[in-house]
Every structure is written in structure tokens, then in C-alpha cells.
Amino acid sequence: MHSTEEPDVKNLCWTLIGLAGLAFGMGTVLSFAGHKELLLWPEGYWRGSIGLLLFAIALRLMSEQRG
């Protein structure tokens, strides 16, 4: 299957995936280090990472349907 999506959308998706990994890692470090809060509770970082991943998936699916 040949993909015809723009490189901008693909780069945006990879950026969102990277940010999701960073947010998940930050939440994990905060949780295991015993910190209660750094702007957000650790669960907030984990929820944010799931939201970023879902947004990346939605963008990817929309760009495939258009192309």
C-alpha cells in the first residue's frame, strides 16, 4: 500500500508521538520518585500522553482517507 500523505502530516504525527513518550516518561519519573506534583499529578501526564497518541492516530487516519 503506497502512502500519498504529505510529509508535514507525517512529521506532525511523529512529533505528537514523541511528546506523548516524553509526557509518559515524565509521569513515570514523578510517580516513582515520590513527587506528588510538578505542574500536574503523574496521572495527568499519563492522560495527556494518551490524548496526544489518539490525536496522532486521528490525524493519520484523516490524511489516509483524503489521499
ZISULCOR-V544268 format. One record per residue. N is the residue number from 1. PHI is phi in whole degrees, -180 to 180 (* if undefined). PSI is psi in whole degrees, 0 to 359 (* if undefined). Layout:
N_PHI_PSI, N_PHI_PSI
//
This chain:
1_*_123, 2_-94_128, 3_-89_133, 4_-113_19, 5_-78_157, 6_-71_148, 7_-64_333, 8_-63_318, 9_-67_318, 10_-64_317, 11_-65_321, 12_-63_319, 13_-63_317, 14_-66_325, 15_-65_317, 16_-64_321, 17_-65_319, 18_-64_317, 19_-64_323, 20_-64_318, 21_-64_320, 22_-65_317, 23_-66_319, 24_-65_317, 25_-63_319, 26_-63_316, 27_-64_322, 28_-67_316, 29_-62_315, 30_-63_322, 31_-67_313, 32_-80_339, 33_-81_351, 34_87_4, 35_-74_139, 36_-86_325, 37_-158_135, 38_-142_90, 39_71_316, 40_-137_161, 41_-72_159, 42_-55_325, 43_-64_329, 44_-66_322, 45_-67_321, 46_-67_319, 47_-65_321, 48_-63_322, 49_-66_322, 50_-65_319, 51_-62_318, 52_-64_319, 53_-65_318, 54_-65_323, 55_-65_319, 56_-64_319, 57_-65_317, 58_-63_317, 59_-61_317, 60_-64_317, 61_-67_320, 62_-67_323, 63_-73_330, 64_-72_323, 65_-69_327, 66_-73_324, 67_-87_*
//
